[in-house]
Amino acid sequence: MFATQVNSACAFRTEVTHISRVPYPHLHLAMPKQLQLGEVRKTVRARVDVICSVHFGEGFRDKTSARILDLSLGGARINTRNMAATIGDDIKLTAQISVSGIERIVTVSAIVRSLTPGGGTEIQAGLQFTEMSDSDRITLHAFVLSNIHN
């Protein structure tokens, strides 16, 4: 009954069956009938709607447009129509974002971690960022923090 996932949290309902104060204060709990396991992300994720370009394929010579749907310092979820990439492929993502009225172009390298049909010809891709400049990291951090409550 142990969670085998790293970075996960477990929730359950139970009852206190015994309270003890000796030799130290502690509780005995009834065995839960059901567990809910959820992923705990390493970084804050913000829902956004940002147009970007995605370079993929050999030498990153193929290009398509996409919308970033959610974003964190560790990755993003994008929605696109014409990306012939597979899970494990390296891509480059470029977007123009605004932080406190200052426009910046951010380019990050990423790995495609998941691909999900999004309806019709659309595909949603989960990306894990692998490389970015310090300047882009600071800009991205400010952008995510300014959008976490939107």
N, C-alpha and C positions, 0 to 999 in steps of 0.2 A: 504494500500500500504506500510505497514511497514514490515521489515524483522523480522520474529519471531525466527530465529535461533540465538543462542549465538555463538560468534566467527565467524561472517560472515561479508563479505564486499559486498556492492552493487554498481554496475556500470550502468550507463545509458547515453543516448544522449538526449540533450535538447537544447533549445534556451533561450537566455537572452531576456526577454520581457520588462524589465524596469530596469533602473539604478537610484538609489536615493542616495543623500548625506545627506538628512535630515530625521529624527533627528540624524542619524548616517549612514555611508556608508553601503549600502546593495544592493542585486540584487533580482529581481523577475524572476523566471524561469518558462518556460512552462512545463506543466505536461508531463512527459516522456510517450511514448507509450509502451515501453518495459523495463524491468529490468533484469539484470543478477546478480544472487546471487551466491557467492562463499564462501567456507570455508576458514577461516584464521587459520592456525595451530598455536598452542602454541609454538612449537619449530621448528627449522630448520630441514629439511629432506634431506638426501643425498642418491643419487642412488649408490648402492654398489652391489657387487656380492661376497657374503661370504657364505661358506659352514658352516652349523651348525647342531647340533642335537637337537631334540625336544622330551621332555619327557611329556607324557600326560596319561590320564586315571586314574583309582583309584590308589592312592599312587604313581603316576607318574611312574608306572612300565612299561608302553608301551613306545617304543622309535622308532623314525624314523629320517632320515636325511632330510635336507631341504636347500634351498638357500635363503639367505636374499637378497631381491631385492631393498628395500629402508629402511632407518633406521633414527631414531631420538632419542632424549632422552626420548620421551614419548611412542615410539612404533616402530613397524616394519611391513613390508609386506614380507611374505615368500611364496615360491613356494615349494610344496611337493607332493608326490604321495600317501603315505600310512598313513595319519593321520586321524584316526577315532574320531575326536573331533567335538564338536558342538559349536555353538555360546554361549558364556557365560562360557565355560570350562576354568579351570585354567591349565596352562602349564608351563614348565620350558624350557628355550632356552639357549643353551651353544654354544659359538663360540670362535674360536681363531682368534684374530685380531692383526694387527701390526700397531703400532704408532711410527713413527720416528725410525724404525728398531727394536723396542722392541716388542717381541711377548707376548701377554697376553691372558689368557683364561677368558672370561667374562660369567657369568651365571646370568640370570634375570628371575624373575617370571612375567607372563603375563596372560591376559585374552583374549580369542579369541573374537574379535568384529565383524568380517565378514568372510564369506567363499564364494569364487567365483570360478566356474569351470575355469581352466586355459588351457583347451584343452586336449583331451585324458583322461588319468587317473590323470592328474595333478590338484591340488587345490591351489589357492592362498588364504592365510589367513591374515587378518588384525589383528594385535596384539596391545594391550595396555599394556605397562609395569606397573606393580604394585609394584614391590619390587626389589631392588638391593643394593649391598653394596656400601659404599662411594667410595671405590677403583675402583669398576666396573663402577660407574657413571662417575668418572674422566676419566677413560680410554675410555669409550664410547663417552663422550663429545669431547675428543681430536680426536678420530677416525672420528666422524661425521664432525667436523669442517675441518679436513684435506681432506674430500671427497666431500664437497658440490659443488665443481666446476668440478668434473670429469664427 
